[in-house]
Amino acid sequence: MDKVACGAFSDISAVAGRKRRDFCGLHTAPFRYSPRMHTEATFRPSEGLKHVRYEIRGRLARRAHELERQGYEIVSLNIGNPRAFGLRTPETMRLAMIENLAAAEGYCHQKGIFPAREAVVMQQQERGISGVTAEDVFIGNGVSELIDLTLRALLNDGDEVLVPSPDYPLWTAAVTLNRGRAVHYPCRPENGFVPDPAEVAHLCTARTRAIVVINPNNPTGAVYPRAVLEALARLAEERGLVVFSDEIYDQMTYDGAGFVPLATLVHDTLCATLAGLSKVYRACGYRVGWVAFSGRTSAAGDYLSALELLCSLRLCSNVLAQWAVQTALGGHQSVRELVAPRGRLHDSRAAILAAVQRSRFLTLAPPGGAMYAFVGVNPAVLPDFDDQRFALDLLEQKHVLVAPGVSFNVPYRNHFRVTNLPDASTLHKVFSRIEELLTEYATAPRPTAARGSVTPNVVGAAARFRQGLE
Ligand code: PLP
């Protein structure tokens, strides 16, 4: 142990002239306060974060950033950020904010501004969800904040929440952060990533408090059939579970896939529908989401008061961006052009489907909605495939960043997620690079990141990075 690292204790020793064994193994004086100790203490994170993960913005993303700073051009397909691929927020939403700039200077009600909440109520009514009033709607700084708050208001130590696997990993993280236990129900690739309600029922215990449904799904793009949603609704009603239906991709469906709002099927228990401006309205930087409660709200007075208390503690969500909600939800829905044939998202999804079709390595249950594809690698062709290693190799050697499947709480290691936000020609190039790498794997079954045409400093960093992953 060098003395520089233990400087504070050495100083004390010099002053007191008496010796004792300190944490660094040196003989020093009895403990006395020294101002320098402040700078040398170790600051440990909360134990509560030990099992909390969000790999989508984790080490791979940091490494990609590092490579970009070194001058490499990285195609980042790991995050569903429409703006990063040139998709703009509808102009009318920007105008609505400009018009209301002065009205956005103060705090607003903890649940959000009335016009925004009322616009959500009207959307719910149009979809056939009855009984929702502005009182049942809470606006948050993105759906992300509301995922945390709605769970925090509900869970006690050890309460269980049924969460899909694969999931959008914030759901698992937020259950864990709020002292609950995420119990994953499988949405298997061979079933088009649609869950089996009978299997979900088997996972219920006396501690189960809620079920999370993400439809259309991130990361798989699955759009659940009505019969499956009906069965999940009945299960929740029978067991008295709160239903959290994350419908942030509600208007993003392709080739006739039919989206059914779960709240239209849930009557005899509490249903929380979550959605927002981030995806359908391409305004993820505005940080606006909402949760609308329906079903047995009469039995949820205390819960909704607890949620309101949590909302009060953070005062309110971003007021300015809330002024865009009414404009967004009413009138022309430009997202429809993006997902219709010849629309940008439709065509880029088609490019992914075509690339998978051509590949001898890849498999894919065609995504019916959202803006992702959860691509599989055929284990019969590449039995040693490892999603994290692949994602790292693809980044280091081909300069493409994808999210390995393990980021989404799955037990298998042969999937990765890409977004179909880029245009079709970019995706075409990306999948050629993926194919190149997989072909290299096939000819040299256990490749390492250190192989390939990258510069030595990139290789060195890759090796260090890999150690971190293992
Ligand atoms: N829910 C799902 C399924 C998502 O995919 C995302 C973001 O990617 C969120 C919630 C968070 O959205 P927001 O930007 O509203 O916080």
Residues whose N, C-alpha, C, O or C-beta is under 5 A from the ligand:
A	BS01	PLP	G80 N141 G142 V143 S144 Y168 I214 N218 D246 I248 G276 S278 C284 V288 G289
